[in-house]
């Protein structure tokens, strides 16, 4: 005897696709590290991973990335996502 299990179709929350656009550094850092309590801590973590990934750091330098800037351009975000994955 074969029994059939019916599956309920519940409404699941939509997962929003990550948008490549300009982001404030803290804004992007918090997307990557939502569990970190402060934006400063999240930004420190993101900066660590950017520095740790030598190829990403080199590519950002090629774009004349200013380290003291408060925003990432869409192109910089695209590189970060390419090397680190989506947040």
Secondary structure by P-SEA (a helix, b strand, c coil): cbbbbbbbbcccccccccccccccaaaaaaaaccccccaaaaaaaaaaaaaaaaaaaaaaaaaccccccccccaaaaaaaaaacccc
